[in-house]
Structure formats: C-alpha cells, structure tokens
Amino acid sequence: MPTSGRKDSDCLCLVGPTGTAKSRVAVKLAERLRGEIINCDSRQVYRDFPVITAQPDQELTRRCPHWLYGFLETHEPCNAGFFAEQALAAIQEVRSRGRWPILVGGTGLYLRSVLQGLAPIPEVSEDVRAEVLRQCREQGPEALHRELSEVDPESAAAIQPRDAQRLTRALEVLRETGQPLSWWQKQERTDRPRLRALKLGFWIELEALIPRLSDRIERMLTRGALEEVREAWRRCPDESAPGWSGIGCLELLSFLRGRTTLEQAKEQWLRKTRAYAKRQMTWFRKEEGLLWLQPGEADRAVEYAARRVLETGRPQTKQGDAWS
C-alpha cells in the first residue's frame, strides 16, 4: 500500500470505451486495494446529467469515495489543463492518506494531461478570439463545425456541432498558431512523466459493444434521463453551454422540444455513442503500457491489479507487459 512518505506519483488507471462497466470494476478495485476513485471523463464532470453521462450511482458511491464527478454547472467550461489541475490535487490528497488513487474514465486526452502533462498551447490574441466569437454569434456553431471539419477533421469529429465553447477554442488555436488543436494535443511535455501508473483497459469489438450501448440507453431512459434533461433545460436553457455537449443530452432535448420523435432521438443517441466508442478505441489502442482485459473479466482484473500492486509495491508497467 502507498504511504505518505513515498512520492505522490503512483496510481491505477482503468480506461476504455463507453459502456464497458468501468465504474463497477473500479469500485471492486478500490475495495480490494483501499483505493479512492477519481473521474477521468470529460462529461461526467457536469452535475445536471448524472444519468445520461453514466456517473456512478449511490450504490457505488457509498462503497468508496469518488472524486470529480458532477462538480461543474452546465454553463461552466472544462478543458484538459483545468481538469489535470483538479485531478492532480485529488491524487495528492488521496495518497496523503495512504490510499490508492484510481483514475477511471474514457477521455484519453484528460488521462494524458494528468499522467504526462501537455505541451502548453500559445496564448491566443484578443483580436483572434474576438473574431472567432463574432463569427460564432453571426453564423452559429454549426457553421464553425463545418469549417473545422475541413481544416481539422480530427478535432471536429470529437466535438458536437453545437458545442460553441470547444468549437471556438479549436478555431482560435488554429488561426493563432497555424497548427490544428489536434496537433497540439498530441504534443506531450518532453520532461519526465509526472505520474507512474498501472493502466488497465477494457477492450471489446465494436460490433459486440453496440447491443450493450443500446441496452444502456434504454436503462438510462428508465432511470429518468428525460426528466433529467427537462430539469437541466429549466436551469440552463442554452444549447451551446458546455454541459449540453454530452451525447444524449441534445438528442433528448430535441424530442422534448418537439423536433424529433423519441425513436429518432434514441437512434441518433446510439449512432453518436457508437462513433464516440470507436474514437475511444482508436485512442487507447495507441496508449503505451496498457494491459487489455475483457469486460466480462472483472474479477480477474481486480485480482491481477491487486497482485501486481502488492508484489511490486508500485503501480508501474513495462511496455508490452501482459497478464494471465
């Protein structure tokens, strides 16, 4: 077990595409290793959407401490740099009490920002920022998304067409620096990684994942996703607010406002979730030192992680390491 006298740099990470039951496995790991769970998902930070973003429910949160879930309002922005600051503070606090920080989520950029740090993006001038904001006001975020799709398709694929905050940021960076935001996000700091981590990832073939995603959407509706969206709209009636960019939020809002049927909303929700899962798989496939597990192997994952931590005294893997 970690002790307060060791470096604040050891942690466990549980990652993979959406819909692979990471939250439940994370709780089992936390119980086995005296750990505490730290969110590493960009949409689970929003308080108004616990069901749609699949935040851990009360049954899970009662079993161990959870950090950085639902701590932002819908109108508040969140980026990798800001998130890393919050996560590093949480990691330090967890380790100071002799417990294991367990990062859980599917946002690869956020994980990289915490473990590696990111190369600082140059400041954007006020003139460039004002010009992009003016364009967004006059033409709408969808027009910015079309432009971004042409000049930085990788960033555009990861941003919803009405996510004004992220769209303007991506275009600001491109116009200021001449390099796409996706390029900057791949530039890691050249100094030594600030955290050592044992990284476990759940892998499932995309076609096998789709039925799980469809079932999860139905469960979310049963658990009150529509009521959640209705109440969130009452508090923040702005479709361009950052919190609304979570997949499923605007789809259900379109139904509630009479623009689509519920079946159409569900189809769009599933299609976008599938595309997102595919992007997550592409990202994590390139992650170094990641040990792959199957979603149905929760108990084996827990026992492997526990054995590795207890035997080595630190959660650290070598490239190409495997488990059995």
Secondary structure, DSSP 8 states (H G I E B T S, - for coil): ---TTS-TTEEEEEE-STTS-HHHHHHHHHHHHTEEEEE--SSTTBTT-TTTTT---HHHHTTS-EESSS-B-TT----HHHHHHHHHHHHHHHHHTT-EEEEEES-HHHHHHHHT-B-------HHHHHHHHHHHHHH-HHHHHHHHHHH-HHHHHTS-TT-HHHHHHHHHHHHHHSS-HHHHHT-B-SS--S-EEEEEEE---HHHHHHHHHHHHHHHHHTTHHHHHHHHHHH---TTSGGGGSTTHHHHHHHHTTSS-HHHHHHHHHHHHHHHHHHHHHHHHT-TTEEEE-TT-HHHHHHHHHHHHHHHSS----TT----
